[in-house]
Amino acid sequence: MTDSRRVAVVGGGPAGLMAAEVISAQGIPVDVYDAMPSVGRKFLMAGRGGLNITHSEPLDRFLTRYGSARPLFERLLKRFTPSDLRAWCEGLGVPTFVGSSGRVFPETFKASTLLRAWLRRLDGQGVRVHTRHRWSGWDADGALTFATPGGSLSITPTATVLALGGASWPRLGSDGGWAPLLEERGIALAPFHPSNSGFDVAWSPGFVERAEGEPLKRIALTFGGRTVKGELVITRTGLEGGALYALSAAVRDAILAAGKAVVSLDLKPDLSTAQIAGKLGRVSSGESLANRLRKALTLGPPTGALIREFADPADLATPGRLAQVVKALPVPLTGLRGLDRAISSAGGVRLDALDEHLMLPRLPGVFVCGEMLDWEAPTGGYLLQGCFASGVAAGEGVVERLK
């Protein structure tokens, strides 16, 4: 099939659908192709516990969340800001609100409500969605090729937007299978690594039996000079949770370089060491460690067992030394979770392989956006904001090129 008037968007996640919206709003026909039976599957998974669409913090602080990719996102997020994203949701009939943490949610909390309204808008703009169409590269004549239930398909669009996701959550479509197809065309890629993922800890068997699944609430983690408050969950193989996800890039790089990373866990971040020592001093030293922590600091299970995992027994004897352990418990992380267990992935198309419109100069007319690009950001609305903003940029790049 040849239809050189139409634009092909390959991938029906937030970035691809946003690119399709921007392009079709200019009267340009768009076809969206997705390998799964329906679009937006990872988007729906992200909203399973309440869709955190973006964050309300000031833009200058927001931009620090993108690490080495900040120069790119300074441009993208100034064009499509968190406020723009909230207004876009409002335009779909899905108002948003700011939670106590500063995170932004739809009032319905549901990704499905937003996705349904979005697909209605796209349909009204003439966007055609083709599911169960797995992209398989280009043929000898440069046409896009797809494997479909009805057989192979070749198309020659006027421009192409690739928005196939990263390499996490393969069962939802983001399997990184596109990487060899781009490498064959000489596109520079960075290797995939898990991001926003848990890490392994060499727990003792007895500790795992007592503590697996227990939360650690209102804690703070420090690594590489950065401290993040939040929560953690003890798993059979290690630790997971937002506080660790926010540090995952630095922790991952340290483990890859040295084989381990030691984070400092503050179990009472709102109290000073002196305040903690004073409270512990008012509890009888004859009490068990668990009781001393509970009575003095309202720290319940499994904090006592957790402290015993990593602290020197001598550090538990006096209130002053125990207070220091409570404020800075060293926890060695020994390994990474696999990509299939990560919320997102780092790696993908190197940013220096793109022009200012997110087009690949080696493949004129082919644009890339979303998690296919080599960037990462913590959870909290930063990932989705980045995907939406890059989709806007790729869409506008296509429109500019077709003009």
N, C-alpha and C positions, 0 to 999 in steps of 0.2 A: 504494500500500500504506500503510495506516495502522495503527500499533501504538504507541499512546501509552504503553504500559508499558515500552518499551525505550529505552535510551540509545544514541545514535549517536556513535561516535568516527570522525572523518574523518581518516585518515592512519595508516599502520601502521609508523611508525618507533618509536624508543625511547620518546619522550614519549607518543605515542598508545597504544602497547601497555601502558605502565605505568598510564596513566589507566584503560584497560580492565580491567586486573588489579585495581586498587583498587576500582573500582565493582562489578565482578562478584563480588569476594570478599564483598560485603555482600548477595549474593543478588539483585542487580538485573540483569536481562537486558541484555546489551550486544551491539551489532553494530559491527564494525570495517569501514570501507570504505577501499579503497586503489585508486589509479588504475593501479598497476603489476600485472604478472602474479603477483607474490608480494610479501609484506611484508618490511620490514627490509632493503631493498637497499642503502641508504647505510650502514646499520649494518654489513652484511657487508663493504662496501668499506673502512670504517674499520678493520676487523680483518684486512685482507688481509696486513699485515706483522706481525701480532700485536696483539691487541685491548687497547689501553690504556684500561681501564674507568674509572679514577679516579686520584687521587694520595694519597699517605700523609702529606703535610705537615700541620702543625697547622692547625686550622680558621681561626684568625685570619689566618694567611698565605694560606690557600686562598682566602678571601673577597676578598683584594686583587686577584685575577685577573679580577674581573668589572667593574672600572672604574666607570662611572657607574651601572651596574645593581646595585651592591653592596647598597644597602638592600633590594632585592627578594630577593637571594640570601642575605642574612643570615637572612631568615625561612625561605626554602625549604630551605636546607642545614642549618639547625638542626632542621628537621622530618625531613629525609631526608639524613643525613650520609654522607660517604664510608665510614665504618664500617658504616652501615646498608646501603649498596649492596654492600659486600663480603659481608655476612651474607646479603643477598638472593641473591647468586650462589651462595653455599654452600648455601642452601636449595634451589636448583635442581640441586644435585649438581655444581656447577662451582666448586671451591675456587680462591682467588686467592693471589697472592704479590706481595711488594714487590720490585721490581727495584733495581739499584744506584743508579739515578737518583731513586728514591723513587716512581716510577710503579707503578701496580698493574695486574697482568695476570691473566687466568685461567691456571691451570696448563697448560691445553691450548693457550693462546695463540690459540685459534680463536673467532671470533664465531659461526660456524655451530653449534658445539656448544651454546653458550649459547642461541642463538635457537631451536634445535629443542626444548631442554628447556623454554623459556619458552612456546612455542606449545602444547606438551603440557599445561602447567599451565592456560593460558587455555582450551583445549578442555575440560579437566576442570571448569572453572568455568562452562561453558556459553556462552563467547564465540563468536559466529559471525563468521567472516572472509569478506568479499566482495571479491575482487580484480577488476581491470579495471572498477572503478566510479569514474569521474572526477566529482568534485563540480563542479556548475555553478551553485550559488547557491541561491536560494529562489524559489519561485513566488509568484503573487499572493496565495495563501492562507497563505503563510509556511512551506510545507513545503520540506524539503531536496530538491534535485533532483540527479540523477546521470545521466550518459551511460554506458550499459553496452553490451556486445555485443548484448544482446537488445532494445535500445531505451532510451528514457528511463524513469527511475524517480523517483517522488516518495514521500517518507516523512515522517511527523510524529512524531518521537520526543519523549519527555518531557523530554530535555535533550540538548545536543550539545556534544561536545568537538572543537575544531578543532586538529589537530596535523599540518599540511601541510608543515612544514619551511620553510626559508628560500628563497634564490634561487641557491644554488650546486649544482653537480652536477645540472643539469636532466635529463640522461639517466637518472638514478636516481630521478626523481620530484620533486625539490625545485626547481621552476622559478619559484616566486613567482607563478604564474598566478592564485592566489587573491586577490591584492591588489586588483584592480578590483572584485571581488565585495564586499569589505568596504568599500571606499571609497564604493561606491554606497549603502551603508547608513549612511554618515556616521561610519565608524570612522577615527580619526586614525592615519595611518601615517607612519613615517620612511622616507626613500628607501633603497633597497638599495645596499650597497657591499661589495666583496670584503673578506673577513677571513681571517687565516691564509693569506695568499697571497704569491707572489713579487712582486718589483718589477723594473722595467726599469732597465738601466744602458746607457749609450751606449758599449759596448766598441768598441775599434778592431778592424777586420777581422782583422788578424794575431793579436790576442790570442784572439779567439773560435776561430780555427782550432786554436790550441795548447791552449786551456784548457777548451773546452766539455765539461761533464760531470765536471770535476774537483771533488773535495770539498775543503773547507777545514775541517779537524778541530781540535777543542780551541781554538776561537777565542772572542772576546767582542765583542759589538756594543754601542755606546753611542749613545743618542739621547734627547734631551729629559731629560737628567739620570738616565736609567735604563740600567743595564748588564746584559746577559744573556749568559751563557756557553752555548755549544752548537756547532752545526755549520752549515755552509752548503754549497750546491752551486752552481757556476757553470753557468749555462744560456746558450743562444745569445742570449737577449734580456736577461739580468740575473742575479739571485740568488734562490735559494729556500733554505728550511731553517728549522729550529726556532728558531734564535736570532733570525731576522728575523720569523718569525711572532709571536713574543712581543711584538715592538715594532710590529706591523703597524697597530694602530689609530692610534697617534700618528704614525707615518710616513705613513700614508694621509691623515690629516687635514692634515698639513703640505703634502703634494703637492697636495691639492685646493685649499689656500689660496694656495700660493706657486709651484706648478708643479714644485717639486723638494724633496728633503730630503737632507741630507748626514749619513750615519752615520759613526761613527768605528769602525774595525776594528782590534782588538788581536789580532795574530797569535800572541803568546806571553803570554797573560794570567797565567800562573803565575810569570813573571819580572818583576822591576822594570826600569825603563829603565837604571839603572846596571848591573844584572847583565847585561843584553843587550849594553850597550856594552863591558863587560869581555870577554865571550865573543867579540864581533866583533873586538876589538882584538888577539886572539891569532891571527887568521887574516890572512895576507898581503893587503895592499890591492891587490896585483897580480892576485889571483884575480877571476874573474867574479862578478857579484852573486849569481847562482844558487849558485855554489860556496861563497861566503862564508856565505850563509844556510844552506846544507846542512851545512857543516862546523861552524859555530859554534852553530847553533840547531836543527839537524835539521829545517829547513823545506825540504821538497822542492818540486818543481813543483806548482802554477804560481805560487808566492808571489813569485818574482823578477819574473816578467812582470806580476803583479798590482800590485806596488809601482811598477814603471815606468809603469803606466797612469795613476797619479794623483799620484806624488811628483815634486817638482822635482828635476831631475838633480843640483843642488847638494847636495840632502839625502842623496845616496848616497855622498858622497865620504869622510866621516869616520865612525868607529864611533859617536860620540855622536849625530850628526844622523840616521844610519841607524837607530839604536836608537829614536829618537823616532818615526820613521815606522813602524817595526815595531809600536810600542805604540799608535799613533793614526793609522792611514792613513785619510784622508778619502775616502769613496766616495759620489759623488753618485747618488742614485736619482731617475730622471726620470719615471717613470710607473707606473701600476697595471696588474696583470693583470686580465683580464676575470672576471666572476662565474663563468663556466663553468670557469675554471681555479683557482678559490679552494676551499679546504677547507670554509670556512663563509662566512656572510654577516652583515653588520651591517644594521640596519634592520628594518622590519616594524611590527607593532602597537605603538604607543607605550604605554609602561607606565602612563601616566596615563589611558589609555582603559580600564583594568581596575580591578576592585575587589579587595579583599584575598583573594578566592577565585579570582582569575584569570578572573572572569566579565566580560563586556562589559555594562555597565549599559544601553547603548543597545539591546542585544539580549538581554533577560532569558532566562536558561537556556542561553546560548551561552558556553562557556568556551574559552580559548585557551592553548596551552602549547608548549614546545619552541622551535625556531628561528624560528617565526612571530613571536615577540616580539622587540622591539628591544633585544637584548643581544649581547654577544660575549665570547669568552674564548679564551685561547691553547690550542693543542694541549697534550697532557700529561695528559689525563683530565678537564680542566675542562669541556670542551664536553659530553661525555657525562654527567658528573655533573649539570650544569645541566639537561640535557634530562630525565633520569630524575626529578630532584627537582621540576621543574615539572609533569611528568606526574602525580606523586603529589599535588601540590597541587591540580591541576585535578580529578583523580578525587575527592579528598576534598571539594572544593567542590561537585561534583555530588551526592555522598552527603548532604552537609549540606543542600543545597537540597531534595532529595527527602524528607528527613525532615520 
